[in-house]
Amino acid sequence: MDVPPNPTSDPVQSIFDKITGVLSAYGWTILFFVVVANLIWSHLYPKYKKWRERQENEERDAQYKKDPSLYIAREEAMAQARQRMQEKHEQLSREYEERMKEKERKKQEEKLAAMESLVHAVVTDLQDVVVLVVEDEVKDPCNCTIHLEGTEELLDGQVT
């Protein structure tokens, strides 16, 4: 007993059924032709591009022979474009050089600030030592008094 087709079937489902039917019947044949077409295209397309480029060059050369002012105008435009590119390059070079100089100046300022802070720290430490030294006496942290008599001989390398 055959089941009659459903008259209210989905049109998308019927299209899907038709496509899957064709692919199941002719799938390998379609795949073969697609692969062959791709190989032919990949082989012939570069040759076509070269041929088309040659045609365009020949047309351009023919126009230049008919009207040399086109060639002159093209060369002038190229020279102006080169000049603009050169000016842009020089400007970028100057800006880069200025940035490098600014960076070097900041680096020198940082070094100078570090040296000043180091000198300030040393001077502060020396001021603390000078405050501790009072008329040939040094007060150490334990509040002991040390007399500095004969320091001249110690400086000369002689111990008395």
C-alpha positions in Angstrom: 0.0 0.0 0.0 1.5 3.3 -1.1 1.1 6.3 1.1 -0.1 9.4 -0.9 2.2 12.4 -0.6 1.3 14.9 2.0 -0.3 17.9 0.2 0.7 20.3 3.0 4.4 19.4 2.9 7.0 22.0 3.6 8.5 23.6 0.5 11.9 23.8 2.1 11.8 20.1 2.9 10.9 19.3 -0.7 13.8 21.4 -2.0 16.1 19.7 0.5 14.9 16.3 -0.6 15.5 17.2 -4.3 19.0 18.4 -3.6 20.0 15.4 -1.5 18.5 13.1 -4.2 20.7 14.8 -6.9 23.8 14.6 -4.7 23.2 11.0 -3.8 22.8 10.1 -7.5 25.5 12.3 -9.1 27.7 13.4 -6.1 31.0 11.9 -7.2 30.5 13.1 -10.7 29.8 16.7 -9.5 32.9 16.5 -7.1 35.1 15.3 -10.0 34.0 18.2 -12.3 34.5 20.8 -9.5 38.0 19.5 -8.8 38.9 19.5 -12.5 37.4 23.0 -13.0 39.4 24.3 -10.0 42.7 22.8 -11.4 42.0 24.3 -14.8 41.2 27.7 -13.3 44.3 27.8 -11.0 46.4 26.9 -14.1 44.9 29.4 -16.5 44.1 32.4 -14.3 47.7 33.6 -13.9 48.3 33.3 -17.6 45.1 35.3 -18.2 46.3 38.0 -15.8 49.6 38.3 -17.5 47.9 38.5 -20.9 45.5 41.2 -19.7 48.4 43.2 -18.2 50.3 43.0 -21.5 47.2 44.2 -23.3 46.9 47.2 -21.0 50.6 48.0 -21.3 50.3 47.9 -25.1 47.2 50.2 -25.0 49.0 52.6 -22.8 52.1 52.6 -25.0 49.9 53.3 -28.0 48.3 56.2 -26.2 51.7 57.6 -25.3 52.8 57.4 -29.0 49.7 59.3 -30.1 50.0 61.9 -27.4 53.4 62.3 -25.8 52.0 65.0 -23.4 50.3 62.1 -21.5 53.7 60.5 -20.9 55.2 63.8 -19.8 52.2 64.5 -17.5 52.6 61.0 -16.0 56.3 61.4 -15.4 55.7 64.8 -13.7 53.0 63.3 -11.5 55.4 60.5 -10.5 58.1 63.1 -9.7 55.7 65.1 -7.6 54.6 61.9 -5.8 58.3 61.0 -5.1 58.9 64.5 -3.8 55.9 64.3 -1.4 57.1 60.9 -0.2 60.6 62.3 0.3 59.3 65.3 2.2 57.1 63.1 4.4 60.1 60.8 5.1 62.3 63.8 6.0 59.6 65.2 8.3 59.2 61.8 10.0 62.9 61.6 10.4 63.1 65.0 12.0 60.2 64.1 14.4 62.0 60.9 15.3 65.2 62.7 15.9 63.4 65.3 18.1 61.8 62.5 20.1 65.2 60.8 20.6 66.7 64.1 21.8 63.8 64.7 24.2 64.2 61.1 25.5 67.9 61.6 26.0 67.4 65.0 27.7 64.8 63.4 30.1 67.3 60.6 30.8 70.0 63.1 31.6 67.6 65.0 33.8 66.7 61.8 35.7 70.4 61.0 36.1 71.0 64.6 37.4 68.1 64.3 39.8 69.4 61.0 41.1 72.9 62.5 41.6 71.5 65.5 43.3 69.4 63.3 45.7 72.5 61.2 46.3 74.6 64.3 47.0 71.8 65.7 49.2 71.8 62.4 51.2 75.6 62.4 51.6 75.5 66.1 52.7 72.8 65.4 55.2 74.8 62.4 56.5 77.9 64.6 56.8 75.9 67.3 58.5 74.8 64.7 61.1 78.4 63.7 61.6 79.5 67.3 61.9 76.8 67.9 64.5 78.1 65.0 66.5 81.7 66.3 66.3 82.0 69.0 68.9 85.5 70.4 69.7 87.5 67.2 69.1 84.8 65.0 70.7 82.6 62.5 69.0 79.4 61.4 70.6 78.5 57.9 69.5 75.0 56.4 69.8 75.7 55.0 73.3 76.4 58.5 74.6 80.1 57.6 75.2 82.6 60.4 74.6 85.6 59.7 72.5 88.5 62.2 72.5 90.1 62.7 69.1 93.5 63.7 70.2 96.4 62.8 67.9 94.3 62.5 64.8 97.0 64.2 62.8 99.3 61.3 63.4 96.7 58.8 62.5 96.1 60.6 59.2 99.9 60.4 58.5 99.8 56.6 59.1 101.5 56.8 62.5 99.8 55.5 65.7 100.9 57.0 69.0 
